């Protein structure tokens, strides 16, 4: 942008936050631009005037991981809702009659429980099968662990629990974490795929007036074939492409 569009050189200050935190930063004017992962929350930000513009930036994909012992008996042909049903059924059964730990661990699900896009998605999947394990009295197999992705993955691996995560978190985790987890279901690019995790870039209404022009130009660049789309298409971690381009 500096060379091609003759903008003054600028630096980027990164703020760590999940989707809910990022939208709160945007609404407070703490950040000019936010990358978020929940369309309903993003639309609310636009509707309330906290953000003035939003564009698709990339498509990420949730993955369901869990212990290799697979205590819930998940099968490759199961869809994601069937997998969640099996976790609930076996989790309830193991709560009543705990299995012999020398044979297998009990079926448990680790929830981020932190208002992140991942927490929102896992909650949506439970609700789709008519379950609210976080309601009082909450299900004993439902482990509330409000931490960022890599810490949550390490806990799931250590405790032999299922959890929902993103590929980048799995690839960035220590080898002893990844080797103890199996991917049971990964999202695709189909518009109806329940594990599709599209991201948008939003421009805040309270953006620094001196930064608005650069912010608008950045959103334009994100959507360009030789700009943000090229970055998304080519970005890799450990040799694996992590994201796909959003629909035009």
C-alpha positions in Angstrom: 0.0 0.0 0.0 2.8 2.4 0.8 4.6 1.8 -2.6 1.6 1.3 -4.9 -0.8 3.8 -3.4 1.7 6.4 -2.0 0.5 6.2 1.6 2.9 7.4 4.3 4.6 4.4 5.9 2.7 3.2 8.9 3.0 0.5 11.5 0.5 -2.0 12.8 -0.2 -2.6 16.5 -1.7 -6.0 17.2 -4.2 -6.5 20.0 -4.7 -10.1 21.2 -8.4 -11.0 21.5 -11.1 -13.4 20.5 -14.0 -12.2 18.4 -16.0 -10.8 21.3 -13.0 -9.0 22.7 -12.1 -7.7 19.3 -15.5 -6.2 18.7 -15.4 -4.6 22.1 -12.1 -3.0 21.3 -13.6 -1.7 18.0 -16.7 -0.3 19.8 -14.5 1.4 22.4 -12.2 2.9 19.7 -9.2 1.1 21.1 -8.5 -0.3 17.6 -9.3 1.0 14.1 -9.8 -2.4 12.4 -10.7 -5.8 13.7 -10.7 -9.3 12.1 -13.5 -11.3 13.6 -15.2 -14.7 13.1 -18.9 -14.5 13.8 -21.3 -13.0 11.2 -24.2 -12.4 13.6 -21.9 -10.5 16.0 -20.4 -8.6 13.1 -23.8 -7.6 11.7 -24.8 -6.4 15.2 -21.7 -4.2 15.2 -22.7 -2.7 11.9 -26.3 -2.3 13.0 -25.4 -0.4 16.2 -23.0 1.8 14.4 -19.8 0.5 16.1 -18.4 -0.5 12.7 -18.9 1.4 9.4 -17.8 -1.2 6.9 -17.1 -4.9 6.7 -15.7 -7.2 4.0 -14.9 -11.0 3.9 -11.2 -11.6 4.4 -10.6 -15.4 4.5 -12.2 -18.8 5.2 -11.0 -20.8 8.2 -12.3 -24.1 9.2 -13.1 -25.7 12.6 -11.8 -29.1 13.4 -13.1 -31.5 16.1 -10.2 -33.2 17.8 -10.1 -35.7 20.6 -8.2 -38.6 22.2 -7.0 -41.4 20.0 -8.8 -43.8 22.3 -12.0 -42.2 21.0 -14.3 -43.1 24.0 -17.4 -41.7 22.3 -16.9 -44.1 19.3 -16.9 -41.4 16.6 -16.9 -42.8 13.0 -15.6 -41.1 9.8 -19.0 -41.4 8.2 -20.7 -39.5 11.1 -21.5 -35.8 10.4 -20.6 -33.3 13.0 -24.0 -33.3 14.6 -23.9 -37.0 15.0 -20.5 -36.8 16.6 -21.7 -34.2 19.1 -24.7 -36.5 19.9 -22.3 -39.4 20.5 -20.2 -37.3 22.8 -23.3 -36.3 24.8 -24.7 -39.8 25.0 -21.4 -41.4 26.1 -20.6 -38.5 28.4 -23.9 -38.9 30.2 -23.3 -42.7 30.4 -19.8 -42.3 31.8 -21.0 -39.8 34.4 -23.3 -42.4 35.8 -21.0 -45.4 35.4 -17.3 -44.2 35.1 -15.2 -46.5 32.9 -12.1 -48.4 34.1 -9.4 -45.8 33.5 -7.0 -48.6 32.6 -9.3 -49.4 29.7 -10.3 -46.0 28.4 -10.9 -42.4 29.6 -14.4 -41.1 30.1 -16.0 -39.2 27.2 -15.6 -35.5 28.0 -15.8 -32.3 26.0 -13.5 -29.3 26.7 -15.3 -26.0 26.0 -13.4 -22.7 25.6 -16.3 -21.1 27.5 -14.9 -17.7 26.7 -17.3 -16.0 24.3 -14.8 -16.7 21.4 -16.0 -17.6 17.9 -15.0 -21.2 18.8 -17.2 -21.1 22.0 -20.1 -19.7 20.0 -19.8 -22.4 17.3 -19.6 -25.3 19.8 -22.6 -23.8 21.6 -24.5 -23.6 18.3 -23.7 -27.2 17.6 -24.9 -28.4 21.0 -28.1 -26.3 20.6 -28.7 -27.9 17.2 -29.0 -31.3 18.8 -31.1 -29.9 21.7 -28.5 -29.9 24.3 -27.3 -27.1 26.7 -24.6 -28.8 28.8 -23.5 -25.5 30.4 -26.9 -24.9 32.0 -27.3 -25.5 35.7 -26.8 -28.0 36.8 -24.2 -28.3 34.1 -23.2 -31.7 32.7 -20.2 -33.2 34.5 -18.6 -34.3 31.2 -18.6 -30.6 30.0 -15.3 -29.1 31.0 -15.3 -25.3 31.1 -11.8 -24.1 30.3 -11.7 -20.4 29.3 -8.3 -20.2 27.7 -6.8 -19.2 24.3 -6.7 -22.0 21.7 -3.2 -23.5 22.3 -3.6 -23.7 26.0 -7.1 -25.3 25.5 -5.6 -27.9 23.1 -2.8 -28.7 25.6 -5.4 -29.3 28.3 -7.6 -31.5 25.9 -4.6 -33.6 25.0 -3.5 -34.0 28.6 -7.0 -34.9 29.9 -8.0 -37.0 26.9 -11.0 -34.8 26.0 -12.7 -33.8 22.8 -12.7 -30.1 21.8 -13.3 -27.8 18.9 -10.4 -25.8 17.5 -8.8 -24.4 14.4 -6.0 -25.9 12.2 -3.6 -23.1 13.0 -3.8 -23.9 16.7 -3.2 -27.5 16.1 -0.2 -26.9 13.9 1.3 -24.3 16.3 1.0 -26.7 19.3 3.9 -28.6 20.8 4.5 -32.0 19.1 3.5 -33.9 22.3 0.1 -32.1 22.2 -0.6 -32.8 18.5 0.5 -36.5 18.7 -2.0 -37.2 21.5 -5.0 -35.8 19.5 -6.8 -37.2 16.5 -8.8 -35.1 14.0 -12.3 -36.6 13.8 -13.9 -34.0 11.5 -12.6 -31.0 9.6 -14.6 -28.2 8.0 -14.8 -27.6 4.2 -15.7 -24.6 2.0 -19.3 -25.5 1.3 -21.6 -22.6 2.3 -23.7 -25.0 4.4 -20.7 -26.7 6.1 -21.3 -26.3 9.9 -17.6 -26.2 10.5 -16.8 -23.4 8.0 -15.4 -20.4 9.9 -15.4 -17.3 7.7 -13.6 -14.2 8.9 -14.4 -10.5 8.1 -12.5 -7.3 8.5 -14.4 -4.4 10.1 -13.6 -0.7 10.2 -14.5 0.9 13.4 -16.7 4.0 13.6 -14.4 5.4 16.3 -11.2 4.9 14.3 -8.6 7.6 14.6 -9.6 10.2 12.0 -6.0 10.2 10.8 -6.2 6.5 10.2 -9.6 6.2 8.4 -8.2 6.7 4.9 -5.5 4.0 5.5 -8.1 1.8 7.1 -10.5 2.1 4.1 -7.5 1.4 1.8 -6.6 -1.7 3.8 -10.1 -3.1 3.5 -9.9 -2.6 -0.3 -6.5 -4.3 -0.4 -7.7 -7.3 1.6 -10.3 -8.0 -1.2 -7.8 -7.6 -4.1 -6.6 -10.6 -6.0 -2.9 -9.5 -5.8 -3.4 -8.2 -2.3 -5.1 -9.9 0.7 -6.5 -12.7 -1.4 -3.0 -13.7 -2.6 -1.7 -13.6 1.0 -4.6 -15.9 2.1 -4.1 -18.3 -0.7 -0.3 -18.7 -0.1 0.0 -18.4 3.7 1.3 -21.7 5.1 2.3 -23.1 8.5 4.6 -26.1 8.5 4.1 -26.4 4.8 0.3 -26.5 5.0 -2.0 -23.9 3.6 -4.2 -22.8 6.4 -7.0 -20.7 4.8 -9.0 -20.4 1.6 -10.2 -17.3 -0.2 -13.7 -16.0 0.5 -16.3 -16.0 -2.2 -16.2 -13.0 -4.6 
